[in-house]
Amino acid sequence: MVSCPICQSAKTRKYFSDKTLTLFRCSLCGVKFQHPMPTPEFLSQVYNSSYYDSLYPEKFLGEQKLLFCDHLGELERLLGDKKGKLLDIGSGRGMFLRAALERGWDCVAQEFSKDAAKALQDKIGVEVIVCNDLSQAGLPSGSFDLINLNHVLEHLYQPVAVIKEIYRMLKPGGLLYCEVPRQNNFLNLLSNILGKKDFGFSYHPEHLFIFSIPAMRILFGKIGFKTITLRIVSIGEPHRFVYGVHYTSLVTHLIVKITTWLKIQNILGGGNLMAIARKPI
């Protein structure tokens, strides 16, 4: 029996398997998770020195920073247009930090990679804490107004423990911004019917979890967060790009706005899940 790491249900089954990984799916909350999990040694090979460069090419970093400015604007409005102390978990190439610093936030970064941390300190000059386990960071309770967890949660072995630690570190009334990849619905069903293991998407060995909306809601709720918004994002959002195609080009922007209005992405799957959750006062 393999229990779900998110909701602890025993209603799980093997969903997908190849030479690289095996995924189970929880029938209750819909989360997919690797079992067995890859070893830290294997993942260290995946996260090589070119990992971030391949995901976030230099030519798109400006657009990414503008996207993060849009996100920060929404978060600041929810905080009553006040800026305070911010923790960026898994800062990558530092675009969220750059956007936040320019908007007046007091920033602290956490990184899993020593090389990435050194690059952040050299280029941005923020305090960077290097640790594999967030609980080892030594950060005091109730010390942050905003914590950013952007495309990080799906990489972590123990997402429930991480969300608990984030809850502890947030001030009462503080916000968590969390975004994860989304892969579900029609494309998965079609893939199963046709017997194709890679139909419109692929499974990445470094993605230990693939979250659904119910799984995200359960995860935040069991820790004590109040979820403000939980929605599908990507198509139609300014400053996004997919496979090198800017959503800010006129033709592409019109196409994606129409598909957003028709809710095509909600049916087909893909995109990202974005959650904003508040620690109660």
C-alpha positions in Angstrom: 0.0 0.0 0.0 1.3 3.5 -1.0 -0.3 6.3 1.0 -0.8 9.7 -0.5 1.8 12.2 0.9 -0.7 15.1 0.7 -4.0 13.7 2.1 -2.8 10.4 3.5 -5.4 8.5 1.6 -4.7 4.8 0.8 -6.7 5.1 -2.4 -3.6 5.4 -4.7 -2.7 3.4 -7.8 0.3 3.2 -10.2 -0.4 5.7 -12.9 2.7 5.7 -15.1 6.1 4.0 -15.3 9.2 4.0 -17.5 12.9 3.5 -17.1 13.2 6.9 -15.4 10.4 7.2 -12.9 7.2 5.7 -11.6 4.2 7.8 -10.8 1.3 7.0 -8.5 -2.0 9.0 -8.4 -4.2 9.6 -5.5 -7.9 9.0 -6.3 -9.0 11.3 -3.5 -7.1 14.5 -4.1 -5.7 13.8 -7.6 -2.0 14.5 -6.9 0.5 12.5 -8.8 3.8 11.6 -7.0 6.9 9.6 -7.7 7.3 6.3 -5.8 10.0 5.5 -5.1 11.4 8.9 -5.0 14.7 9.6 -6.8 17.8 9.8 -4.7 19.4 13.2 -3.9 22.5 12.0 -5.8 20.4 11.5 -8.9 18.7 14.9 -8.6 22.1 16.6 -8.1 23.0 15.3 -11.6 19.8 16.8 -13.0 20.4 20.1 -11.4 23.7 20.7 -13.2 25.2 24.1 -13.8 23.2 24.7 -17.0 19.8 23.7 -15.5 18.5 27.3 -14.8 20.0 28.6 -18.0 18.1 26.0 -20.1 14.8 26.8 -18.3 15.1 30.6 -18.3 17.2 31.8 -21.3 18.8 35.2 -20.9 16.7 36.8 -23.6 13.5 36.1 -21.7 14.6 37.3 -18.2 13.3 40.8 -18.8 9.8 39.5 -19.6 10.0 37.2 -16.5 10.8 40.2 -14.3 7.8 42.1 -15.7 5.6 39.1 -15.0 6.8 39.1 -11.4 6.1 42.8 -11.1 2.5 42.0 -12.1 2.3 39.3 -9.4 3.8 41.6 -6.8 1.3 44.3 -7.6 -1.6 41.9 -6.9 0.1 40.7 -3.7 0.8 44.2 -2.5 -2.9 45.2 -3.0 -3.9 42.2 -0.8 -1.5 43.4 1.9 -3.0 46.9 1.9 -0.3 48.4 -0.4 2.3 47.9 2.3 5.7 46.4 1.6 7.7 44.6 4.3 10.0 41.6 4.5 10.0 39.0 1.8 11.5 35.5 1.6 12.1 34.0 -1.9 12.5 30.2 -1.7 14.5 28.7 -4.5 15.4 32.0 -6.1 16.9 30.5 -9.3 18.2 33.4 -11.5 16.9 36.0 -9.1 14.3 37.8 -11.3 11.6 37.8 -8.5 14.2 39.2 -6.1 15.2 42.0 -8.6 11.5 42.9 -9.1 10.8 42.9 -5.4 13.9 45.0 -4.5 13.0 47.6 -7.1 9.5 47.9 -5.6 10.9 48.5 -2.1 10.8 45.1 -0.4 13.3 43.9 2.2 14.4 40.6 0.7 16.0 37.4 1.9 16.7 34.5 -0.5 17.0 30.8 0.1 18.8 28.5 -2.3 19.5 24.8 -2.5 22.6 25.2 -4.7 25.8 26.8 -3.4 26.6 27.9 -7.0 23.2 29.6 -7.5 23.5 31.2 -4.1 27.0 32.7 -4.9 25.7 34.0 -8.3 22.8 35.7 -6.5 25.0 37.3 -3.9 27.5 38.5 -6.5 24.8 39.9 -8.9 22.1 41.1 -6.6 23.7 41.5 -3.2 20.9 40.0 -1.1 21.3 37.7 1.9 21.1 34.1 0.6 20.6 31.2 3.0 21.9 27.9 1.5 20.2 24.7 2.9 18.4 21.6 1.6 15.9 21.6 4.4 14.0 24.9 5.0 13.7 24.0 8.8 17.5 24.3 9.0 17.5 27.9 7.7 17.2 29.2 11.3 14.6 31.8 10.4 12.5 33.1 13.3 8.7 32.6 13.5 6.4 35.3 12.3 9.2 37.2 10.5 7.9 37.6 6.9 5.0 39.5 5.3 5.3 37.6 2.0 6.9 34.2 1.0 7.4 33.3 -2.6 7.4 29.6 -3.7 7.5 29.8 -7.5 7.9 26.5 -9.3 9.7 25.0 -6.3 7.1 22.9 -4.4 6.9 20.2 -7.0 10.7 19.6 -6.6 10.6 19.0 -2.8 10.5 15.6 -1.0 8.2 16.8 1.8 5.8 19.5 0.6 3.6 19.2 3.7 6.5 19.9 6.0 7.6 22.8 3.8 4.2 24.5 3.9 4.1 24.0 7.7 7.5 25.7 8.0 6.3 28.6 5.7 3.2 29.0 7.9 5.4 29.3 11.0 7.7 31.9 9.4 4.9 34.1 8.1 3.5 37.0 10.2 -0.2 36.8 11.0 -1.9 38.2 7.9 1.1 37.4 5.8 0.8 35.9 2.3 2.2 32.8 0.6 2.4 32.9 -3.2 2.8 29.5 -4.7 2.9 28.4 -8.4 3.4 24.9 -9.7 3.1 23.2 -13.1 -0.3 21.6 -14.0 -0.7 18.5 -16.1 -4.1 16.8 -16.0 -7.6 16.5 -17.6 -8.1 15.7 -21.3 -4.5 15.2 -22.4 -3.9 12.6 -19.7 -7.1 10.8 -20.6 -6.2 10.8 -24.3 -2.7 9.6 -23.5 -4.1 6.7 -21.6 -6.6 5.7 -24.3 -4.0 5.8 -27.1 -1.3 4.2 -25.1 1.2 7.0 -25.5 3.5 7.9 -22.7 4.2 11.4 -23.9 1.2 13.0 -25.6 1.3 16.7 -25.3 3.4 16.7 -22.2 6.3 14.8 -20.6 7.1 13.8 -17.0 10.3 15.4 -15.6 12.4 13.3 -13.2 13.0 16.4 -11.0 9.2 16.9 -10.6 8.5 14.8 -7.6 4.8 15.9 -7.4 2.2 17.0 -10.0 -0.5 18.9 -8.2 -4.2 19.2 -8.9 -6.5 22.0 -7.6 -8.0 19.7 -4.9 -4.6 18.6 -3.7 -3.4 22.2 -3.4 -6.6 23.2 -1.5 -6.2 20.3 0.9 -2.5 21.0 1.4 -3.0 24.6 2.4 -6.2 24.0 4.4 -4.7 21.2 6.6 -1.9 23.5 7.6 -4.3 26.4 8.6 -4.0 28.7 5.6 -7.0 30.6 4.2 -6.8 30.3 0.4 -7.6 33.6 -1.3 -7.3 32.4 -4.8 -6.4 29.1 -6.6 -6.6 29.4 -10.3 -5.1 28.2 -13.6 -2.6 30.7 -15.2 -0.4 31.0 -18.2 -2.5 31.4 -21.3 -3.4 35.0 -21.8 -1.3 36.3 -19.0 1.0 39.2 -20.1 4.8 38.5 -20.2 4.5 34.7 -20.3 6.3 32.7 -22.9 6.0 29.1 -24.1 8.7 27.5 -26.2 10.0 30.9 -27.1 6.7 32.4 -28.2 6.0 35.7 -26.4 2.5 36.2 -25.2 3.1 39.9 -25.7 3.2 39.6 -29.5 -0.1 40.9 -31.0 -1.2 37.8 -32.9 -0.3 35.4 -30.1 -1.8 37.6 -27.5 -5.1 37.7 -29.4 -5.1 33.9 -29.8 -4.4 33.2 -26.2 -7.0 35.8 -25.0 -9.7 34.0 -27.1 -8.6 30.6 -25.7 -8.7 32.0 -22.2 -12.2 33.4 -22.7 -13.4 30.0 -24.1 -11.6 28.2 -21.1 -9.9 25.8 -23.6 -6.9 25.4 -21.3 -9.1 24.4 -18.4 -10.3 21.5 -20.5 -7.1 20.4 -22.1 -4.8 20.7 -19.1 -1.4 22.2 -19.0 -0.4 25.6 -17.8 0.3 26.3 -14.1 -1.7 26.4 -10.9 -1.3 29.6 -8.9 -2.3 29.9 -5.3 -2.3 32.9 -2.9 -2.9 31.9 0.7 -3.1 34.0 3.9 -2.0 33.1 7.4 -5.0 34.1 9.6 -4.6 37.0 12.0 
